[in-house]
Amino acid sequence: MAERRVRTLCAAAVVAGAGLALLTPSPVAAVELAETSVALDSTDLGAIDFGGDWLVQASVTVDRTGAPVDPVSGVIDVYVSGVAGVFLEDVPIQAGGVAYISDPDDQPPLSAGTYAISAVFQPAAGSGLQTSQTDASATLAVGALTVEPRARVSQPATASDPAAVELRLGGTWVEKTGTQPPGSWTIAVQDAAGEEAYATTITHPDTVDAEEAISVPVDAELSPGGEYTVLVAFLPDPSVAGGVTVSTVPEALLEVPSPGSFDWAFAPVPLPTPAFVTLLALVLVLLAAAVATPLVLLRRRRDGQSPEVPAEDVGTQPVRTHSPV
């Protein structure tokens, strides 16, 4: 009797449990989200120069219906191979479920190389959508620009004059952008023994035109009659270093004239003072008068002229008479 009652109670418990399970909603069914897909409109973006523009379009759709997602349903995160972390975050989705991805202006451009670009759809809370990412990435090739630094030594005219180094930049960077890249110059002057006589580092001015050169004086006491080697190098700024190739600047010779060599030809001529000019003019006038007076008298004598006799002295002149023979 007791055994039958236990069995009855167990069966009732099983039935009650099964009924409770049927009445309780499934947790999986409550959080079921719609699957999505994100795709790029191109898998080959071609090749661009360093710093050039590129653009790729990402489209997000709901798998069940094939309809594009709403702009408020989420955002796009962009990843680029070789770049740590998220390259672009929270790219907004436009009408039609489309997001436009391009090189951002607030960070350095991609360095020279080949990249794979992919996109991830991040749904908004409460959108009822699942996250998804591109099955195929887009390939982008970035080519380096060339920078050709050039240096020319302006030789001193005399041993006391300073030398100068004229610096200029060329290459495809200047040709294609119409600007000069940011960076700095290092200049070193070595004597015949290889000892450094002068060294400096200057920042390349960002106000220099594409074809303009800058001049740097060699502010050092160099030995008269000596020969020096000038070593010049250009270092691009870290923000562009990954996208340029820089050529080597050939060594240049600096020759300092020997003491006294042509110094007289370049010696400064002192300007006369006003008092000196006035005195010199007076002396020249007196000298001219002293020279002119004898010349006038000499000319009159040559022409047969005699000095004029005053009228009052005419009657007093002796008159010669001839006595009769």
Secondary structure, 3 states (H helix, E strand, C coil): CHHHHHHHHHHHHHHHHHHHHHHCCCHHHHCCCECEEEEECCCEEEEEECCCCCEEEEEEEECCCCCECCHHHEEEEEEECCCCCCCEEEEECECCCEEEEECCCCCCCCCCEEEEEEEEEEECCCCCECCEECCCCEEEEEECEEEEEEEEEECCCCCCCCCEEEEEEECHHHHHHCCCCCEEEEEEEECCCCCEEEEEEEECCCCCCCCCCEEEECCCCCCCCCEEEEEEEEEECHHHHCCEEECCCCCEEEECCCCCCCHHHHCCCCCCCHHHHHHHHHHHHHHHHHHHHHHHHHHHHHCCCCCCCCHHHCCCCCCCCCCCC
